[in-house]
C-alpha cells in the first residue's frame, strides 16, 4: 500500500511540475478579441514618422478606428481631444484613419477643424482594419499597459466612458 501511495504521489507531483513548466511559457494569443494580445501595427503618422503600437507598451492605449466621412466619428472627436488634453500622461490615444474613402487632404482638414493633438496614423492599405476586424466605425479598443485588449467599444465613445476606462486601466 505504501509503494502504491508513493507512486501516486510521485506521479502527481511530476504531472504538476510539468503542467507549471508548460503553462509558464505560454503566451497570450494575438487577436482582436477581449483578453487577447493586441495585434501590432506600424503605420505612418501625419508628419511621416512610423508609429508602432508595440512602442507604446507600458502605457494603456485607446486605439480608435475612424474616417472623416463618418458622422459618429465626428461626434466623438471633441470628447477624445478633451480627454487627451487632461489624461494623456495616464492613457494614450491613437486614432487610426481608415483611408479607404479618405484622402490625405481630407484628414489634414479634419485634424485642423477639430484641433486634434493626439497621434493620428494612416491605414492606407487597410491592414490594421483587417487585423482588428473592423466593421462599423468608429470602433475603439482599450489596450492595457501590457498590450492586452481589455474592452471594445463600438460607436462614438463619450468622454465619461473614456474616463471610466482610464480609471480602470490607466496608471
BAVEXMAR-594579 format. One record per residue (C-alpha): residue in three letters; z, x, y. Coordinates in steps of 0.05 Angstrom, whole numbers, plus 5000, padded with zeros to 4 digits. Each point is the difference from the previous one (the first is absolute). Layout:
REM residues N
ALAZXY
...
***
This chain:
REM residues 171
UNK500050005000
UNK501750575047
UNK493250334988
UNK496449355014
UNK503949895065
UNK498850725022
UNK492549924985
UNK499649365040
UNK503750305059
UNK495750634999
UNK493649584996
UNK502549555058
UNK501850605043
UNK493350334987
UNK496349365017
UNK503949925064
UNK498750725022
UNK492649934986
UNK499749345038
UNK503450325060
UNK495150585000
UNK494049544995
UNK502149525054
UNK502550555047
UNK493050285006
UNK496449345010
UNK497049865067
UNK499149335034
UNK493049724990
UNK495450005060
UNK497249335023
UNK500249455051
UNK505549594968
UNK507349985023
UNK504150554965
UNK493950454990
UNK498650665036
UNK495549855059
UNK492950264991
UNK498850605044
UNK494350015050
UNK497150505049
UNK496749645058
UNK497650225068
UNK503949835062
UNK496749805065
UNK500750715026
UNK496550294938
UNK506250254963
UNK501249834927
UNK506249604984
UNK502450004928
UNK505049474980
UNK503550524957
UNK501450425063
UNK504749455023
UNK504550044938
UNK507250045022
UNK499149445050
UNK498949264985
UNK493149735021
UNK496849335014
UNK492750074979
UNK496249445034
UNK492849824982
UNK496349665057
UNK493449915038
UNK498149865073
UNK496549344982
UNK506049714965
UNK504049495043
UNK506550074959
UNK499450765007
UNK499549925075
UNK506149554999
UNK504550524966
UNK498150615041
UNK504549885060
UNK506049944952
UNK497950634963
UNK499650385065
UNK506749745023
UNK503150194933
UNK496950695001
UNK502550155070
UNK507149834980
UNK500450254928
UNK494750534988
UNK505350534987
UNK502749594942
UNK493649704972
UNK492750185009
UNK494149535007
UNK493050184977
UNK494649505017
UNK494050064953
UNK493949705034
UNK495149714950
UNK493450235029
UNK495949514957
UNK497949585061
UNK503050435055
UNK497250575042
UNK503550595030
UNK498649705069
UNK503449344982
UNK506050374971
UNK500750445063
UNK499649385045
UNK505149644957
UNK504950585003
UNK499350035075
UNK500649245009
UNK506549974960
UNK502850675024
UNK501250244928
UNK503550674992
UNK501450004925
UNK495250374954
UNK493449644986
UNK495550264944
UNK492949804982
UNK498449774930
UNK492550105009
UNK498249964926
UNK505049474979
UNK503550484952
UNK507149845023
UNK498349265001
UNK498150054926
UNK506050434982
UNK504749485030
UNK496049404974
UNK499649695069
UNK497549285001
UNK502349635063
UNK501650385063
UNK504650175030
UNK503850264941
UNK505850495007
UNK503650434948
UNK507150235010
UNK500750694970
UNK506750354994
UNK501550725016
UNK498450204928
UNK493149685002
UNK501749394959
UNK497249325021
UNK506049555015
UNK496449385026
UNK493349715018
UNK499149535059
UNK493749585006
UNK498349715068
UNK502350185070
UNK506950334995
UNK504949775053
UNK504450505036
UNK506349724968
UNK497250144930
UNK498350725020
UNK507250095023
UNK502649714934
UNK495750504961
UNK502450575044
UNK507349804989
UNK498949974925
UNK495550614989
UNK500550405065
UNK504650585013
***
